[in-house]
Amino acid sequence: MSVNGLPPYDEGNIFARILRGEIPARKVLENDHALAFHDIAPQAPVHVLVIPKGPYVSVSDFSEKAAPEAVAGFWRSVAETARKLGLQDGGFRVLSNMGHHAGQEVPHFHVHVFGGAPLGPMLARAAD
């Protein structure tokens, strides 16, 4: 059964394996609600992933199923990660892809935190 058009949660996905310690990661922050770590193929000078500690496929799945304290703790962890990386002054982008059309590659809810340089527009502008 799919969740919001996505496959069911797969305990073998790479982020689940990172959470279990089966795959190493360069951690930025870890607490009861989230783990933040450097992306192995960065798309900006600073590119960190923040994942919740739970089996959530997407932001929609997370918002529907996670306890309120888990949701609040996760988003506080995103902000704390940006602070730890020194991104507050220059600014940063938080991005989450959900589903095939958005390019979600790993079926575990996660956000990308980008910064360290001007990032340009979020999407290519359509020609008139």
C-alpha positions in Angstrom: 0.0 0.0 0.0 1.4 3.4 -0.9 1.6 6.4 1.4 0.6 9.6 -0.4 1.6 8.1 -3.7 4.9 6.8 -2.3 5.8 3.2 -1.6 5.5 2.0 2.0 8.4 2.7 4.4 11.4 0.5 3.6 13.5 -0.4 6.7 16.4 -1.1 4.4 16.6 2.4 2.9 19.9 4.2 3.3 18.7 6.7 5.9 17.2 3.9 8.1 20.6 2.2 7.9 22.4 5.4 8.9 20.1 5.8 11.9 20.9 2.2 12.9 24.6 2.9 12.6 25.1 0.4 9.8 26.4 3.1 7.5 28.7 5.9 8.7 27.8 9.6 8.4 29.6 12.9 9.2 27.2 14.0 11.9 26.4 17.7 12.5 23.7 17.1 15.2 21.9 14.2 16.8 19.2 14.3 19.5 16.1 12.4 20.4 14.2 13.7 17.4 16.6 14.0 14.5 20.0 13.3 13.0 21.7 15.9 10.8 24.7 14.9 8.6 26.7 16.1 5.6 25.4 15.0 2.2 27.9 12.7 0.4 27.3 14.6 -2.9 26.9 18.2 -1.9 25.0 20.6 -4.2 26.2 23.8 -2.3 29.2 24.7 -0.2 27.1 23.6 2.8 24.7 20.7 2.2 23.4 18.8 5.1 20.5 16.4 5.4 18.2 16.3 8.5 16.1 13.2 9.1 13.6 12.4 11.8 14.2 9.3 14.0 11.2 7.4 12.9 9.8 5.5 9.9 8.2 8.3 7.9 8.2 8.2 4.1 7.5 11.9 3.4 6.7 15.3 5.0 3.0 14.4 4.6 3.4 11.0 6.3 5.5 12.7 9.1 2.9 15.4 9.7 0.1 12.9 9.8 1.7 10.2 12.0 4.4 11.8 14.2 3.6 13.0 17.7 3.4 16.8 18.2 6.7 16.8 20.2 8.5 14.8 17.5 7.3 17.3 14.8 8.4 20.3 17.0 11.7 18.6 17.9 12.5 17.9 14.3 11.9 21.4 13.1 13.9 22.8 16.0 16.7 20.5 15.0 16.7 21.9 11.5 17.1 25.4 12.9 19.7 24.3 15.4 21.6 22.6 12.5 21.7 25.8 10.5 23.0 27.7 13.6 25.7 25.1 14.3 26.8 25.5 10.7 27.0 29.3 11.0 24.3 29.8 8.3 22.1 32.3 10.2 23.8 35.5 9.0 24.1 34.7 5.3 20.9 32.8 5.0 20.1 29.2 4.0 17.5 27.2 2.1 15.5 24.2 3.5 14.1 21.9 0.9 12.1 18.7 1.0 11.2 16.6 -2.0 8.0 14.5 -1.8 7.3 12.0 -4.5 8.4 11.2 -8.0 7.6 14.5 -9.6 9.6 16.3 -6.9 12.6 14.0 -7.3 12.5 12.2 -3.9 15.1 9.5 -4.1 15.1 8.1 -0.6 11.8 6.9 0.9 12.5 8.4 4.3 11.4 12.0 5.1 14.3 14.3 5.1 15.1 17.9 4.5 18.2 19.4 2.8 19.8 22.4 4.4 21.8 24.4 1.8 24.0 27.5 2.4 27.4 28.9 2.3 26.9 30.9 -1.0 24.2 32.6 -3.0 21.8 29.9 -4.1 19.9 31.5 -6.9 16.3 30.9 -7.7 14.6 27.9 -6.4 13.3 26.8 -9.8 14.3 27.6 -13.3 12.0 30.4 -14.6 9.7 29.3 -17.4 10.1 31.2 -20.7 7.2 33.4 -21.6 
